[in-house]
């Protein structure tokens, strides 16, 4: 895994600079925190999606049994 992250995108750099300004964190810390938070949100979204699918399967099974 590379130890460097090079971002050559003006929007990404501007957003990172804005985050650093708002939080007072270092650039490294702000980026790591933002990535961790996004990963947590995505994991939670996937878990909710899996719960919904499980409930849907249970309902479908129940409907078939009642018929």
C-alpha positions in Angstrom: 0.0 0.0 0.0 1.4 3.4 -0.9 2.5 5.7 1.9 1.7 8.8 -0.1 -1.5 10.3 -1.3 -1.2 12.8 -4.1 -4.4 14.7 -5.1 -4.1 16.9 -8.1 -7.6 18.2 -8.2 -8.4 21.8 -7.4 -11.8 21.1 -6.0 -10.5 18.4 -3.7 -7.7 20.7 -2.5 -10.1 23.5 -1.9 -12.4 21.3 0.1 -9.5 20.0 2.1 -8.3 23.5 2.8 -11.8 24.5 3.9 -12.0 21.5 6.2 -8.6 22.4 7.8 -9.8 26.0 8.3 -13.1 24.9 9.9 -11.6 22.3 12.2 -8.2 23.7 12.9 -6.8 20.2 12.3 -3.7 19.4 10.3 -4.4 18.4 6.7 -3.4 14.8 7.4 -5.7 14.6 10.4 -8.6 16.3 8.6 -8.4 13.9 5.6 -8.1 10.8 7.8 -11.0 11.9 10.0 -13.1 12.7 6.9 -12.3 9.3 5.3 -13.1 7.4 8.6 -16.4 9.2 8.9 -17.4 8.5 5.3 -16.4 4.8 5.8 -18.6 4.7 8.9 -21.5 6.2 7.1 -21.2 3.8 4.2 -21.0 0.8 6.6 -24.1 2.0 8.4 -25.9 2.5 5.1 -25.1 -1.0 4.0 -26.1 -2.4 7.3 -29.5 -0.6 7.0 -29.9 -1.9 3.5 -29.2 -5.5 4.6 -31.7 -5.1 7.4 -34.4 -3.9 5.0 -33.6 -6.8 2.6 -33.9 -9.3 5.5 -37.2 -7.8 6.6 -38.5 -7.9 3.0 -37.5 -11.6 2.8 -39.3 -12.3 6.0 -42.4 -10.6 4.8 -42.3 -12.4 1.5 -41.9 -15.8 3.3 -44.8 -14.9 5.6 -47.0 -14.0 2.6 -46.2 -17.3 0.9 -47.1 -19.2 4.0 -50.4 -17.4 4.4 -51.4 -18.2 0.9 
